[in-house]
């Protein structure tokens, strides 16, 4: 009888970590890219009825190069593995927290990807099977943009409409104190590796300029994070944008152009901080570590990168605090 009552009284809160996703094998590269370019929240390719046909054409022209790049970083994106590790670390943190160590409360953390498995809909189906009825949907993009967090939250809500979940969505946490502390620790650690103090280059994922012109807060929130960091650490810095796609106007200056500008200023040592990324994937492992580092070497700059947050204990603590704040605000704990 006691065992039955324990099962009835147990209340499990679900957390789903929302991210873009990445191909988990070379065979997955083509469908992953198609899903990405088919999303009009990322880039609009003509009228809506042309989106998927144009996406197919773009993938056809880019596939060979994309495959060669993924081969350089191990034959797949590590994003699924890293996000899964983050989910496990977060679940452990939440369930070991003094403030939630109650016999009737526990947390279970899932991963929901936008463009490759596990898709958000797949994870919600599993959450229902696991008896979850309350969910914290946590975007792993610290800085809100309609193209990233907006797209992921919309995808989550569309999939959740098929169920009776009660949920709250976390859409921005760019100035959370523990997130800032985790970034500052990574920067401070790498600064010590230079004999001569380097200039810091914050490299953020680019965004179509028209989204910012329409009021997207992405750049403002990036600036907010940088402002918080410069209050903790003393360094000279610049901001640039990477990973643009397609012929439309994107945010600038590009990281590639910034490298040449800094070389022209006589900069010899550069520490790149991938400011809008919390996990290693193609943008850090290939674009920064291989492409930009090679470019920098050719123009006389020593380029190093801060370690991505990945499963940094301080970063996991930040995510845990964010989730707890939202569950308390909802009256769930």
N, C-alpha and C positions, 0 to 999 in steps of 0.2 A: 504493500500500500504506500509506504514512504517513497519507494522508488518511482511509483507511478506519479505521485504528487510532485516529485522532483522534476520529472520530465515535463509535466504540465506547466510548472512554474518557471522553467528555464526560458529565458528570453534572449535570443541571439540577434544581434544587430549586424546587418551586412554592410560591408564597405566595398565599393567597386572603384578601382583605380583606372581612370580613363586616359588613354594615350593613343598616339597615331598608329603604332604597330610597325612591323617590318617583316620582310620575307625571312622565313625560318629555314630556307634552303634555296638553292639556285633555281629549282623548278618553280618556286613561289614568287620569283622576282616579277615575271610577266603579269600574273593576275594581281599582284600587289600594286604595281604601277598603274594598271588599268583602273583599279578601284580608286586610287589616288586622283588620277586625272579626270575621272568621271564625276568627282565631287565639285559641284558648282560653288560650294562655300570656300573652296581653296582657290579655284581659278575658273572663270567663266569663258568657255570656248564657243563663242557665237551664241545663236539662239539655243534654247534648252534642248530642242530635238536634235541638234547637231553635236551635243556634248559627248555622247558615247562614241559615235563614229569618229570624231576628231581625236578623242582619247585613244582609240585603237590605233589611229595613224601615228600619233605621238609616241606611243609605246613601241610601235614597230621601228621607228627611227632611232629610238634610244636604247633598245633592249641590249644590243651587243655591247655597248659601252657600259651599261649598268651591270651586266653580268661580269665584265672584267673588273669593275670596281669592287663588287661584292667578293670576288675571288681574292682580292688584295686584303680584305679584312676578315678572311676566314670562311668564305663561302655562304655567309648569311648575315643578317642583322642580329646583334646580341640583345636587341631591345626586349624581346619576349622573355628571355632568360633573366635579364636584369630586373624587369618589372615584376616578374614572378618572385624573385628574391626580395624585392622591396615589399611586396605583399606579405610574404612570410615574416619578414622582420617587423613590419607594422602590426601584424596580427599578434605576434609575441609581445610587442610593446604595449599594445592596448589591453591585452588580457593580463599583463603583469602590473599594470598601473595601480597604484594604491587607491586611486579615486574610483576605479571600476571593479575592484576585486570583490564582487558581490556574488552570492550563490545563484542569484536569478538573472545575472547579466554576463554576457560574453560577446566577443566580436569574431566574425569570420570575414576575411578579406579576399576579394576576387580581382581578376584583371579583365578589363574590357577594352578591346582595341577597335580602332575605327576602320582600318583598311586591310587587316589580316587577322588570322586566328590568334587567340580566342576573340571572336567578334563580341561586341557588347550584348547582342541578342542571345548568343550562345551562353554567356555567363549569367544573364538574367534567368534563362530557363533552368540553369543549374541551381541558382539561388532559390527559385521556387521549389524545386525538388528537395532542397535542403531545409525547407520550412522557414525561410527568411521572409519577413513581411515589412521590415523597416530597413531602409538603405540610405547610406551616405554616399553620394556619387562625387568623387573627388578627382577633379581634373589635375593631371600632372604637368600642366603648363602653368607656371607661376604667374605669368602675365596674360591677362585676358585679351583675346582677339576673337572676332567672329569666325575667322578662318580656322582656328584651332580649338580652343575651349568651346566657342559657340557651336561649332560643327559637332564636337563630341557630345555636348550636353543635349543638343537637338536629337542626335542619334539615340542617346540614352532614353530620352523622354518618348520618342517614337516607339522604341522597343518595349519600354515599360508600360505603354498604353494597353498592351495585351494582358496585363496582370493587374492585381489589386494592391501593389506595393504602396506603402507610404514612404516618401523619400524627401531628402533635402539635397541640394546641389551646391558644391563648393566651386566657385568659378574664378577666384582670384586670391592670391596670398603672397603678392610680390614683396610686401614689407613685413612679413611675419618675423619677429625677432630671432627665432631659432633658425629659420631659413637664411637670414642675413648672417647669423653667426656661423652657420655651416659653410657658406660661400667665403666668408672672411677667413676662416681657418684654412680652406684650400688655397686661397691667394697668399696668405702669409707663409704657408708652408713652402710654396714654390718660389716666392721672392727670396727666401733664404738660399736657394740653390744658385743664385747669380752672384758672381764676384763683384760686378758693378750693377747697381740697382737698375732694373729695366723699366721701360714704359709699359703700362698695362693697356691692352687693347680688348675692350669688351666686344665680342662678336655675337650678334643676335641673329636669329633666323629672320630673313627678310619677309616683307609683306607687301602686297600690291598697294601702291600709293593711294589709289582711289578709296581703299577701305579706311585709311587714316584720314583722308580728306572728308569722308562721310561721318567722322566722329569716333572711329575705333580708338580705344584708350591704350593700345599696345605700347606705343612709343612713350607715352606719359608714364606708364607703369614700369617700363624698362628704366627710365630716368629715375623713378622713385627708388628702385633697387640700388642703382649706382650711387645715388645720393646717400642712402643709408650706409653703404659700404665705405664711402669716402669719409664718413664721420667716425668710422672705426679704425681705418688704416690710412696711412699717408703715402700717396703715390700719384704720379702723373698719369693721365689716362685719355683715351680716345674711344669713340664708339663707331662701329661699322656693322654692316649687315651682309649675311651670306645666304647661299642656297636659293637664289631666285630661280624661277622657272618660267619660260615663255617670253613672248615679245612685248608684253605690257610693261608699263613703268612700275618699278619696284622701289622700295625705300633705299636710300643711299646715305653715305658713300658705301660702295661694296668693300668687303674685306680685301679683295684683290687690289682694288685701287688704293685703299688705305695703306697697304704694304709699300707701294711705290711712293706715296706721299710721305710716309715716315722715313723711308730711305733718303728721300730728298732733303729731309730735315736733319739728316745725319744720325738718326737713331740706329744703334747697333744691337741693342738687346731688347727683346720684346716678349712679354708674357701675355698670351692670349687666354681670355676668360670666356668660355662659351656661355654667355649670360642667360640665354633663354632655354637652355637644355639642362635637364636634371639627370640624364642617363646617357651613356655612350651609345652611339649609333653611327650611321654613315657620315653624318655631318661633322662629328668629332674625329672619328677614327680614320676617315679618308680625307675629307675636305681640309681639316686643320692639320692633322698629324702627317699627312702625306703631301697633299697638293700645296697648301699654303706654306708649309715648312720648307718644301723644296723651292718654291718661289722666293721665299725670304732668303734662303741660303744663296741663291743666284744674284741677289742684289745687296749682299753684304750684311744681312740681319740674322742674328741668332734668335730663333723663335722657339719658345717652349710653351706648353699648355698646362693650365691647372687640371688636376684630376677631376673628373666628373663626380657629382655628388653620389650617384649610384646608391649604395647602401651605407653611406656615412651615418654613424650612430646619431650625430646631431641632426642630420636631415630626417632620419626616421623619427626622431623625437619631435621634430617640427610637424611632420605629418600626423603623428599621434595627437599632438596638442590641438591641431586643426580639427581633427575628427571629434575629439572629446568636446571641444567648444560647441560644435554644431549639434552633437547629440544632447548636450546639456540644454542648449537653446531650444531644442525641440521637445524637451521634457522626457526624453527617453531614458536618461540615467539621473 
